[in-house]
């Protein structure tokens, strides 16, 4: 790189994605910051929170809170499954990413709500086959 060259630093952290623009200056290759670090909650943590919000919309916030408290290992299993699917997502991907619910989630929902998860999905706008789901 030489004097006058510019480059972008993209810091894709867990919570945010921040962008900074630098330019190489004289003397001795010092840097000038052309655009200060800025970004938004587009990192992995923001995606995880959006997934949890979606689950709350489908199954109810009270159920998700209870499930997390009463079945913490099963909650971890679900988040691990989501993490694995999240890593296969890509902007050019046309088909949906399906996330399997663990049996413990399905069973706990049936016992807690007295209905199956399919009923919750049909009540929501995320019914299988709609919205690309």
Secondary structure by P-SEA (a helix, b strand, c coil): ccccbbbbbbbccccbbbbbbbbbbccccccccccccccccccaaaaaaaaaaaaaaaccaaaaaaaaaacaaaaaaaaaaaaaaaaaccccccbbbbbbbcaaaaaaaaaaccccaaaaaaacccccccccc
